[in-house]
Amino acid sequence: MADKYRLFIAIELEQVLKGKLEKIQNILRDCSLKVKWVDKNNFHITLKFLGEVSQGELSDINEKILEVTEKVSSFKVQIKGLGAFPNLDYPKVIWTGIEEGQEELISLHKYLEEVMINLGFKAENNKYRPHITLGRTSRKEKNFSLISKRLKEFPFKIDFYQEVKKISLIKSRLTSKGPIYTSLAEFKL
């Protein structure tokens, strides 16, 4: 299926911030839990997952994203704290959260959700919760106590900022070594 892309809309992170998040991963790595850590080049804040999309749909998608970004101004996000889905006692997805800028991200997600539904994309099932995924525990993992304890006792405060000036349409190619992301288009706020 060469004419199909697996796409999502996201905020790409600055290299300095990616480096700081990688340091957090390195501190968390010393627990014995099997975690598949996100490659530092793949850190981002997802706004809307689109799934499989044909090349023919790209121009309509780009047009709708541009329509949304023309309504939104740049803003600052504060990356703060650690968490997990579904919770810290059962950490399947390990993430760092967004404090300042959360309302703006939720609004941006809502706008994108609306315009993409109008193009025929499915609505999200879960409530949108802005975050940056750091890693995912193995499906076979049964003992979460070590990583849970590590997350709850994390040794330093996470408090980083980034100015959000654009969003990106990103292609995700799944490989045996993990996903490879390629930015197809950028849209200034």
Backbone as JSON, one array per atom type, in Angstrom:
{
  "sequence": "MADKYRLFIAIELEQVLKGKLEKIQNILRDCSLKVKWVDKNNFHITLKFLGEVSQGELSDINEKILEVTEKVSSFKVQIKGLGAFPNLDYPKVIWTGIEEGQEELISLHKYLEEVMINLGFKAENNKYRPHITLGRTSRKEKNFSLISKRLKEFPFKIDFYQEVKKISLIKSRLTSKGPIYTSLAEFKL",
  "N": [[0.83, -1.19, 0.0], [1.57, 1.49, -1.07], [0.54, 4.02, -1.51], [-0.66, 4.79, 0.81], [-0.56, 6.38, 3.98], [0.42, 6.39, 7.41], [-0.74, 8.59, 9.65], [-0.38, 11.42, 11.9], [-1.2, 14.37, 13.8], [0.82, 16.74, 15.35], [2.78, 18.39, 17.95], [6.02, 19.17, 17.54], [9.01, 18.71, 19.4], [11.61, 20.84, 20.72], [15.16, 20.35, 20.23], [16.76, 20.68, 22.55], [14.94, 20.29, 24.62], [14.21, 17.65, 24.07], [16.6, 16.38, 24.71], [16.69, 16.8, 27.49], [14.46, 15.31, 28.28], [15.34, 12.8, 27.55], [17.34, 12.41, 29.44], [15.79, 12.08, 31.71], [14.55, 9.67, 31.08], [16.84, 8.02, 31.18], [17.43, 8.04, 33.92], [15.22, 6.68, 34.84], [15.58, 4.2, 33.65], [17.05, 2.4, 35.19], [15.46, 0.71, 36.69], [14.23, -2.64, 36.95], [12.19, -3.29, 35.29], [10.62, -4.23, 32.23], [10.69, -2.0, 29.8], [9.78, -0.34, 26.88], [11.43, 2.16, 25.63], [10.78, 5.37, 24.31], [12.36, 6.61, 21.44], [14.53, 9.39, 21.58], [14.36, 11.19, 19.44], [11.78, 10.93, 18.65], [10.07, 12.13, 20.44], [7.14, 13.97, 21.14], [4.12, 15.98, 21.2], [1.11, 14.66, 20.81], [-1.64, 15.73, 18.9], [-3.78, 14.91, 17.3], [-4.57, 11.75, 16.16], [-4.62, 10.3, 13.02], [-4.5, 7.93, 11.56], [-4.52, 5.44, 8.94], [-4.11, 6.92, 5.82], [-4.9, 8.0, 2.55], [-2.86, 9.16, -0.21], [-4.29, 10.91, -1.78], [-5.95, 12.23, 0.0], [-4.41, 14.05, 1.34], [-4.2, 16.83, 0.58], [-6.7, 17.9, 1.34], [-6.6, 17.45, 4.09], [-4.37, 19.02, 4.82], [-5.4, 21.53, 4.14], [-7.5, 21.8, 6.0], [-6.07, 21.72, 8.43], [-4.6, 24.06, 8.16], [-6.7, 25.88, 8.19], [-7.48, 25.66, 10.87], [-5.09, 26.46, 12.23], [-4.9, 29.1, 11.53], [-6.62, 30.31, 13.26], [-5.48, 30.19, 15.72], [-3.14, 31.35, 18.11], [0.42, 31.49, 18.83], [1.75, 29.86, 21.75], [2.87, 29.07, 25.09], [4.14, 26.05, 26.47], [4.39, 24.17, 29.46], [6.28, 21.62, 30.53], [5.81, 19.24, 32.88], [6.31, 17.16, 35.65], [5.79, 13.59, 36.27], [3.88, 10.82, 35.08], [1.48, 8.17, 34.54], [-0.36, 6.01, 32.37], [-2.72, 3.43, 32.86], [-2.61, 4.46, 35.48], [-0.36, 5.42, 38.21], [0.12, 3.15, 39.75], [-0.21, 1.06, 38.05], [1.49, 1.19, 35.63], [1.26, 1.37, 32.36], [1.76, 3.05, 30.21], [4.26, 5.4, 30.31], [4.68, 8.75, 31.09], [5.38, 12.29, 30.68], [3.86, 15.2, 31.91], [1.77, 18.03, 30.89], [1.54, 21.26, 32.03], [1.24, 24.36, 32.19], [-0.31, 25.8, 29.38], [-1.98, 23.77, 28.82], [-4.77, 24.18, 28.47], [-4.81, 25.53, 26.01], [-3.77, 23.52, 24.37], [-5.79, 21.6, 24.59], [-7.93, 23.0, 23.43], [-6.9, 23.34, 20.83], [-6.72, 20.66, 20.05], [-9.46, 20.06, 20.1], [-10.49, 21.73, 18.03], [-9.1, 20.61, 15.84], [-10.08, 18.01, 15.95], [-12.79, 18.42, 15.33], [-12.69, 19.46, 12.63], [-11.45, 17.34, 11.34], [-13.23, 15.23, 11.74], [-15.26, 16.16, 10.13], [-14.06, 15.64, 7.72], [-14.32, 12.96, 7.62], [-12.87, 11.38, 9.39], [-12.46, 9.32, 12.32], [-13.84, 10.02, 15.56], [-12.08, 10.65, 18.62], [-11.93, 8.14, 21.15], [-11.24, 8.32, 23.84], [-10.95, 10.81, 26.46], [-9.12, 13.69, 25.68], [-5.83, 14.07, 26.76], [-3.2, 16.0, 27.21], [0.21, 15.09, 26.8], [3.6, 13.78, 26.93], [4.84, 10.91, 25.7], [7.08, 8.75, 27.28], [7.79, 6.09, 27.53], [6.73, 2.62, 27.18], [5.41, -0.07, 28.99], [6.17, -3.57, 28.86], [3.87, -5.84, 27.37], [3.81, -8.26, 28.55], [4.59, -7.82, 31.1], [4.13, -8.17, 34.57], [4.76, -7.39, 37.14], [4.58, -4.43, 38.45], [5.54, -2.95, 40.52], [8.21, -2.01, 40.91], [8.75, -0.02, 38.87], [6.61, 1.64, 39.4], [7.19, 2.52, 42.02], [9.58, 3.85, 41.44], [8.69, 5.92, 39.76], [7.04, 7.33, 41.51], [8.88, 8.21, 43.37], [10.6, 9.9, 42.04], [13.71, 11.56, 41.56], [14.1, 14.36, 41.02], [12.67, 17.61, 40.27], [10.64, 18.06, 37.47], [10.49, 20.5, 35.11], [10.08, 22.12, 32.46], [10.09, 24.36, 29.64], [8.52, 25.26, 26.51], [8.05, 27.19, 23.62], [5.24, 27.14, 21.61], [4.98, 27.32, 18.32], [4.23, 26.26, 15.98], [2.5, 23.53, 14.33], [2.66, 20.11, 13.27], [2.16, 17.87, 10.51], [2.56, 14.54, 10.59], [4.17, 11.66, 9.32], [4.12, 8.27, 10.14], [6.13, 5.53, 10.07], [6.05, 2.22, 10.69], [8.45, 0.06, 12.06], [10.55, -2.83, 12.76], [12.35, -1.97, 14.63], [11.13, 0.09, 15.86], [8.99, 3.04, 15.5], [9.4, 5.27, 12.69], [9.47, 8.64, 12.26], [8.37, 11.18, 10.05], [8.18, 14.47, 9.16], [5.65, 15.82, 7.25], [4.42, 18.21, 6.67], [4.41, 21.58, 7.92], [2.73, 23.89, 10.02], [2.32, 27.17, 10.77], [1.51, 28.89, 13.78]],
  "CA": [[0.0, 0.0, 0.0], [2.51, 2.61, -1.16], [-0.14, 5.32, -1.53], [-1.27, 5.01, 2.14], [0.34, 6.83, 5.04], [-0.09, 6.39, 8.79], [-0.49, 9.99, 9.98], [-0.91, 12.1, 13.08], [-0.9, 15.8, 13.9], [1.51, 16.87, 16.64], [3.73, 19.46, 18.22], [7.36, 18.62, 17.64], [9.75, 19.33, 20.5], [12.95, 21.36, 20.44], [16.23, 19.39, 20.55], [17.2, 20.86, 23.95], [13.92, 19.64, 25.45], [14.34, 16.21, 23.83], [17.76, 15.95, 25.49], [16.3, 16.78, 28.91], [13.56, 14.18, 28.47], [16.15, 11.58, 27.47], [18.01, 12.27, 30.74], [14.79, 11.51, 32.62], [14.46, 8.24, 30.71], [18.04, 7.34, 31.66], [17.28, 7.85, 35.36], [14.19, 5.66, 35.05], [16.01, 2.93, 33.06], [17.72, 1.48, 36.11], [14.55, -0.27, 37.3], [14.36, -3.89, 36.18], [10.99, -3.5, 34.49], [10.79, -4.21, 30.78], [10.05, -0.82, 29.23], [10.23, 0.06, 25.54], [11.58, 3.6, 25.74], [10.63, 6.14, 23.07], [13.59, 7.24, 20.96], [14.47, 10.83, 21.86], [13.96, 11.91, 18.23], [10.34, 10.75, 18.43], [9.26, 12.84, 21.44], [6.22, 14.96, 20.58], [2.81, 16.06, 21.84], [0.09, 14.32, 19.81], [-2.89, 16.5, 18.93], [-4.84, 14.11, 16.68], [-4.12, 10.6, 15.38], [-5.5, 10.13, 11.87], [-4.46, 6.55, 11.08], [-4.16, 5.21, 7.53], [-4.64, 7.99, 4.97], [-4.41, 7.91, 1.17], [-2.2, 10.37, -0.72], [-5.32, 11.8, -2.31], [-6.6, 12.97, 1.09], [-3.45, 14.97, 1.97], [-4.47, 18.26, 0.35], [-7.85, 18.28, 2.18], [-6.11, 17.46, 5.47], [-3.53, 20.22, 4.95], [-6.29, 22.69, 4.08], [-8.23, 21.88, 7.27], [-5.12, 22.09, 9.48], [-4.32, 25.49, 7.95], [-7.91, 26.57, 8.65], [-7.4, 25.69, 12.34], [-3.94, 27.22, 12.72], [-5.15, 30.53, 11.31], [-7.43, 30.79, 14.37], [-4.77, 29.95, 16.97], [-1.86, 32.06, 18.27], [1.46, 30.72, 19.51], [1.6, 29.82, 23.19], [3.95, 28.37, 25.79], [3.78, 24.88, 27.26], [5.28, 23.81, 30.56], [6.35, 20.17, 30.72], [5.99, 19.14, 34.32], [5.91, 15.97, 36.38], [5.7, 12.27, 35.64], [2.62, 10.11, 35.3], [1.33, 6.92, 33.79], [-1.71, 5.53, 32.03], [-3.9, 4.12, 33.4], [-2.26, 5.17, 36.72], [1.02, 5.14, 38.68], [0.24, 1.8, 40.32], [-0.28, 0.11, 36.93], [2.01, 2.06, 34.57], [1.41, 0.79, 31.02], [2.4, 4.12, 29.42], [4.95, 6.34, 31.2], [4.68, 10.04, 30.4], [5.55, 13.55, 31.4], [2.64, 15.96, 31.64], [1.77, 19.43, 30.46], [0.82, 22.08, 32.99], [0.88, 25.59, 31.48], [-0.57, 25.53, 27.97], [-2.9, 22.64, 28.69], [-6.05, 24.66, 27.91], [-4.57, 25.81, 24.6], [-3.64, 22.23, 23.69], [-7.12, 20.97, 24.55], [-8.69, 23.75, 22.41], [-6.33, 22.99, 19.52], [-7.18, 19.29, 19.79], [-10.91, 20.11, 19.82], [-10.64, 22.28, 16.68], [-8.62, 19.6, 14.87], [-11.04, 16.89, 16.01], [-14.0, 18.83, 14.59], [-12.47, 19.55, 11.19], [-11.11, 16.01, 10.81], [-14.48, 14.46, 11.71], [-15.94, 16.63, 8.92], [-13.41, 14.98, 6.57], [-14.62, 11.54, 7.68], [-12.04, 10.66, 10.36], [-13.16, 8.92, 13.54], [-13.65, 10.8, 16.79], [-11.3, 9.97, 19.67], [-12.76, 7.47, 22.15], [-10.87, 8.77, 25.18], [-10.79, 12.24, 26.68], [-7.77, 14.13, 25.33], [-4.99, 14.46, 27.9], [-1.88, 16.32, 26.65], [1.35, 14.48, 27.48], [4.69, 13.3, 26.08], [5.12, 9.53, 26.07], [8.49, 8.43, 27.47], [7.98, 4.66, 27.34], [5.6, 1.72, 27.37], [5.83, -1.32, 29.61], [5.92, -4.77, 28.07], [2.55, -6.44, 27.57], [4.0, -9.45, 29.39], [4.98, -7.39, 32.44], [3.12, -8.38, 35.61], [5.2, -6.75, 38.37], [4.75, -3.0, 38.21], [5.91, -2.27, 41.75], [9.49, -1.32, 40.79], [8.62, 1.22, 38.1], [5.66, 2.47, 40.12], [7.95, 3.13, 43.11], [10.54, 4.75, 40.82], [7.96, 7.1, 39.28], [6.55, 8.08, 42.67], [10.01, 8.76, 44.12], [11.53, 10.48, 41.08], [14.61, 12.38, 42.37], [14.13, 15.81, 40.84], [11.49, 18.26, 39.72], [10.63, 18.26, 36.01], [9.85, 21.78, 34.87], [10.67, 22.63, 31.23], [9.18, 25.17, 28.82], [8.74, 25.41, 25.07], [7.1, 28.02, 22.89], [4.6, 26.4, 20.52], [4.82, 28.27, 17.22], [3.76, 25.52, 14.8], [2.14, 22.13, 14.48], [3.15, 19.34, 12.12], [1.52, 16.64, 10.04], [3.68, 13.6, 10.65], [4.01, 10.29, 8.83], [4.74, 7.28, 11.01], [6.38, 4.24, 9.41], [6.36, 1.24, 11.72], [9.52, -0.89, 11.73], [10.85, -3.73, 13.88], [13.15, -1.23, 15.62], [10.32, 1.2, 16.35], [8.48, 3.91, 14.44], [10.22, 6.34, 12.11], [8.58, 9.77, 11.99], [8.79, 12.15, 9.05], [7.26, 15.61, 9.06], [5.21, 16.06, 5.87], [4.06, 19.63, 6.53], [4.38, 22.36, 9.14], [1.73, 24.96, 9.97], [2.64, 28.17, 11.79], [0.4, 29.44, 14.56]],
  "C": [[0.87, 1.26, 0.0], [1.81, 3.96, -1.11], [-0.88, 5.6, -0.22], [-0.21, 5.41, 3.14], [-0.36, 6.68, 6.38], [0.29, 7.76, 9.35], [-1.03, 10.41, 11.34], [-0.48, 13.56, 13.04], [-0.31, 16.03, 15.29], [2.31, 18.16, 16.73], [5.08, 18.78, 18.38], [8.12, 19.4, 18.72], [11.13, 19.79, 20.05], [13.99, 20.35, 20.89], [16.68, 19.49, 22.01], [16.23, 20.14, 24.88], [13.99, 18.12, 25.29], [15.51, 15.64, 24.64], [17.44, 15.85, 26.98], [15.39, 15.59, 29.2], [14.31, 12.85, 28.39], [16.89, 11.35, 28.79], [17.05, 11.68, 31.77], [14.63, 10.03, 32.35], [15.64, 7.47, 31.29], [17.99, 7.1, 33.16], [16.28, 6.73, 35.63], [14.62, 4.28, 34.56], [16.57, 1.93, 34.06], [16.77, 0.55, 36.86], [14.57, -1.52, 36.4], [13.14, -4.17, 35.31], [11.3, -3.42, 33.0], [9.97, -3.06, 30.2], [10.64, -0.59, 27.85], [10.24, 1.59, 25.56], [11.47, 4.26, 24.37], [11.98, 6.73, 22.71], [13.47, 8.75, 21.12], [14.05, 11.65, 20.64], [12.47, 11.83, 17.95], [9.48, 11.42, 19.49], [8.42, 13.9, 20.76], [4.97, 15.02, 21.46], [1.78, 15.79, 20.74], [-1.13, 15.2, 20.01], [-4.04, 15.69, 18.36], [-4.2, 12.99, 15.87], [-5.12, 10.39, 14.25], [-5.56, 8.69, 11.37], [-4.05, 6.48, 9.63], [-4.88, 6.22, 6.63], [-4.06, 7.82, 3.57], [-3.77, 9.23, 0.76], [-3.21, 11.39, -1.21], [-6.01, 12.64, -1.25], [-5.7, 14.06, 1.68], [-3.8, 16.44, 1.77], [-5.65, 18.73, 1.19], [-7.43, 18.38, 3.65], [-5.3, 18.73, 5.71], [-4.39, 21.48, 4.99], [-7.02, 22.88, 5.41], [-7.3, 22.26, 8.43], [-4.81, 23.58, 9.38], [-5.49, 26.34, 8.44], [-7.89, 26.71, 10.18], [-6.28, 26.59, 12.81], [-4.09, 28.73, 12.49], [-5.94, 31.15, 12.45], [-6.67, 30.78, 15.7], [-3.44, 30.71, 16.97], [-0.85, 31.15, 18.95], [1.24, 30.83, 21.02], [2.75, 29.02, 23.78], [3.39, 27.15, 26.51], [4.85, 24.65, 28.33], [5.17, 22.3, 30.74], [6.69, 19.95, 32.18], [5.49, 17.81, 34.86], [5.89, 14.7, 35.55], [4.35, 11.66, 35.96], [2.61, 8.84, 34.49], [-0.14, 6.68, 33.47], [-1.73, 4.04, 32.28], [-3.65, 4.86, 34.71], [-0.86, 4.76, 37.16], [1.2, 3.75, 39.27], [0.26, 0.72, 39.24], [0.2, 0.83, 35.67], [2.25, 1.34, 33.23], [2.11, 1.77, 30.08], [2.97, 5.13, 30.41], [5.09, 7.66, 30.45], [5.09, 11.18, 31.32], [4.4, 14.45, 30.95], [2.87, 17.39, 31.2], [0.97, 20.2, 31.5], [0.36, 23.36, 32.29], [0.7, 25.24, 30.0], [-1.55, 24.39, 27.75], [-4.23, 23.05, 28.05], [-5.92, 24.92, 26.41], [-4.45, 24.51, 23.8], [-4.99, 21.54, 23.55], [-7.99, 21.67, 23.5], [-8.22, 23.39, 21.01], [-6.77, 21.59, 19.11], [-8.66, 19.3, 19.37], [-11.16, 20.65, 18.41], [-10.25, 21.25, 15.62], [-9.58, 18.41, 14.8], [-12.26, 17.23, 15.16], [-13.77, 18.84, 13.08], [-12.13, 18.19, 10.58], [-12.32, 15.09, 10.78], [-15.27, 14.86, 10.46], [-15.34, 16.03, 7.65], [-13.64, 13.46, 6.59], [-13.75, 10.72, 8.62], [-12.85, 10.38, 11.62], [-12.85, 9.86, 14.69], [-12.83, 9.97, 17.77], [-12.27, 9.33, 20.66], [-12.5, 8.01, 23.55], [-10.79, 10.29, 25.24], [-9.33, 12.6, 26.39], [-7.03, 14.62, 26.57], [-3.58, 14.72, 27.37], [-0.75, 15.74, 27.49], [2.43, 14.16, 26.45], [5.02, 11.89, 26.56], [6.64, 9.31, 26.15], [8.77, 6.95, 27.21], [6.7, 3.88, 27.59], [6.12, 0.42, 27.99], [5.44, -2.49, 28.7], [4.52, -5.31, 28.38], [2.63, -7.65, 28.49], [4.31, -9.08, 30.84], [3.83, -7.59, 33.42], [3.46, -7.63, 36.89], [5.52, -5.28, 38.11], [5.29, -2.25, 39.42], [7.22, -1.48, 41.63], [9.38, 0.01, 40.04], [7.66, 2.18, 38.79], [6.36, 3.23, 41.24], [8.92, 4.18, 42.55], [9.87, 6.05, 40.35], [7.52, 7.97, 40.46], [7.67, 8.77, 43.43], [11.04, 9.44, 43.2], [12.37, 11.57, 41.76], [14.65, 13.88, 42.11], [12.88, 16.31, 40.14], [11.65, 18.44, 38.2], [9.85, 19.54, 35.75], [10.54, 22.45, 33.68], [9.62, 23.41, 30.44], [9.54, 25.07, 27.34], [7.65, 26.31, 24.5], [6.55, 27.19, 21.73], [4.25, 27.41, 19.43], [4.27, 27.61, 15.97], [3.29, 24.13, 15.2], [2.54, 21.42, 13.19], [2.22, 18.19, 11.79], [2.65, 15.64, 9.86], [3.29, 12.23, 10.14], [4.76, 9.36, 9.76], [4.88, 5.97, 10.22], [6.83, 3.27, 10.49], [7.42, 0.27, 11.22], [9.75, -1.79, 12.95], [11.66, -3.05, 14.97], [12.39, -0.05, 16.21], [9.88, 2.09, 15.22], [9.53, 4.92, 13.96], [9.25, 7.45, 11.71], [9.22, 10.71, 10.98], [7.75, 13.25, 8.98], [6.94, 15.86, 7.59], [4.89, 17.53, 5.63], [4.06, 20.3, 7.9], [3.44, 23.53, 8.94], [2.0, 25.92, 11.11], [1.37, 28.64, 12.49], [0.5, 30.95, 14.58]]
}
